[in-house]
Every structure is written in C-alpha cells, then in structure tokens.
C-alpha cells in the first residue's frame, strides 16, 4: 500500500485550537460550502482540504487537488453494513476472506470509500456506485472516477486511515493528525 508520513500532534484541550495562526487568519465568510456541503476556502480555491475524526483522533488532509480523508475506529465487524453500503464486488471480496482478514479489510475499505466520497463532495449516496480494490497495491478505484488512494501507516492499530485525491498518480497529500482530543 502507498505509504505516507504525517505529523501527529497531541491536543490537550479544545481551547488550544482556535489560537493557532491559521485559525486566527480565517474569518467568517472565508469558508464557503458547495451545494452538497463540502467546505472550501474562498481566498484559496486551489487549496483543497478534508477533515475527519473518530474518538480521540482527528485528521486534516491538504492537497492541490480535491482530497478526502477518513479515520475509522475498528469495532466488531457487521457484514450487513458491507451488504448495504459497499459495491457488490467489494462484498464478494470480503466474503472470500477469513474472519480475521475480513475485519481488517472491511475497515480499510470503509475508510477509503469515505475518503473517496469526501474528495468527490457529492455525499454518501455514491458508496455503492464505485468500487475500491484493496487486494492490489496500491489500492485502486476499479469502477468510478479515477483517483489516487493512500492507506498511511497509523500509530494506533485500533484505527484505519484512508485518503483519496481526485487526481491519478497524485502525490501523497499533507496530513496532520491530532490525538487526545478530549478535554482533560
């Protein structure tokens, strides 16, 4: 799988985030939303970003192409979720795996699919309309709009991280990960 590096920064209290220089430079009205709710910076339309959080982790991806990032906390695998939201080819792939492999593959697929949907910006209704192949390296979009998929190593094995850039053969986007988001 494509590897990438990113910064992991502890965040001890929510109140520290608004004091960052970047946050203080963004004023109301500088972040707008597409008709489907995807945020963008009006002053920098060529800078694309995506945010995700799960439990104590948050991730931000930044790219010069539309980008999506998703982090998933791995819990017990529920096959009915795959049946309901995954492309039939992905469901078939998951059924071919052993139970131990299936759970890991499910969360990797889920993170990549959500990152694709976020990069696209049209919402979750797309989930069954495209197919991700994680058996090949790097992972590939086999049905749907082409792009670049990344599964970065993540420091917490209880989570899966997926990133999608809507540009084939793209470089890994800049990623920042914040941990321990809960207030002490």
N, C-alpha and C positions, 0 to 999 in steps of 0.2 A: 504494500500500500504506500501511497505517497506520504512521505514524512515531512513534517514541518516543525519549526521551532516557534515558540511563543513565550511571552513573559507571563509569569504567574506572580501576582502581587497580592499580599494579604490586605484585607479591608476590615479594619477592626470596628468601624462604626459607620452607619449610613451617612452620618453628617460630614464625613471627610470627602465624599464625592463631589458635592457642589463647590468646594473650594479649589478644585483643580483649575488651572489656567484655561484649559479648553472649555470646560463647562461655563466659566465666567464670561467667555467671549461669545457664547451663543445666546442671543436674546430671543425673546418671544417673537414669533413670526419668521425666524430664520430656519425653523424646521417646518416643512410642509408635508402633506401626505398625498399620495396618489389616490385615485378614485377607489382603489382596493385597500387603502390603509397603509401602504408601505411608506415609511418616512424617508425624507431626503433633505439635504441642506440646500436652501435656495441660493446662498452665496457661493457654493461649490458644487454645482450639479454633476461634475465629473468625478467627485469623491463619493463612493458608494460604501454603505455600512450596513451591518446587521448585528442585532443583539439577541442573546438567549440567556436564560438562567434556569437552573434546576437545583432545588435545595440550597446548599451553601455555595454554589458556584455560579459565576456569571462570565459570559464571553462576549467580546466585541471583535468583529472582523471588519477590516477596511481594505478596499480594493479600488482600482481604476475601472473596474467593470462591475455590473450588478453582482452582488455577493449575498449569500445566505449562510448562517451558522446556526447550528443546533447542538445543544448538550442534553443528554438523556441520562437520568439515573436508572440503573438497571434494577428492575424489580422482578417478581416472578413473571415468567413468560405466559401470555394469554393468546393462544392460537386464534381465537375469534377476532382479535384486533387485526392480525395479519389478513385473515379472510375478508374482513370488512373494508380495510383501507389500502391493502397492497395490490399491485398488479398481479394477475393470475400466474405469470411466470415467476414472480418473487415468492408467491405462496408455494408453488411447486418446488422451487429451490429449497425453501425452508423445510418442507416435508421430507426432502431427501437426506437431511442431516440427522445425526444422532441428537438426542435430547440435550446433551451438554453443548454441542456445537450450535444447536438451533437458537438457544437463548442469546448467545453472543452475536450470532448473525442477525437475529431479529433487531437487537438494539443498534447495531451498526447500520442496518438498512433504514431503521426508523430515523436515526439522526441524519443520514444522508438524504432521505426523502424530504424531511422537514427543511433541511438546508436548501434543497432544490426549490421547494415551494416558496421559501423566503426570498431566494435570489430572483425568482420569476415574478413574485409580487401579486399573483392572482388568487392566492388563497388555497386552503386545504382541499377544495373540490378537485384539484389536479392529482391528488395522491394516486388514484388508480389509472390515470391517463399516461403515466410514464413508467419506465422500468429501469431499475438500477441493478447492475451485475456486480456483486462483490466477490465472485469466485475468480474473476480476472484481476490482474494487478497492472496498473492501478484500477480501482473501481471505475465502471463506465456506465453511461446512460445509453441503454440499448434501444429504447423506444422513447421518443420525446425530443425536445430541443437539446442539441448537444451542449456540453459544458465541461468543466473540469471539476472532479471530485477529489476531496482530500479527507483522510482519516488520520489526523495527527495523533501521535502518542499522547496519552493524557496521564497526569501523575496520580490520579485516583482510579483504581481498577473497577470501582463500582459505577463508573460513568462512561459513556461513549460520546465522542465529539465528531461531528460531521460538518464539512464545509463544501459549498458549491460556488463556483464562479462561472457566470454565464459567458464564458469565452473558452473555446477549445485550446488546449495546450497552454493554459494560463499559469503564471507563477503563483506560488502559494501566497494568499493574502496575508496582510499583517494581522496577527491575533494577539489580543490581550485578554488574560484570564484573571478574574478576581476571585479569591476564595474567602471563606468565612464571612459571608455577607450578613449574618445575623448580628444584631446589636448585642454587645456583651451584657 
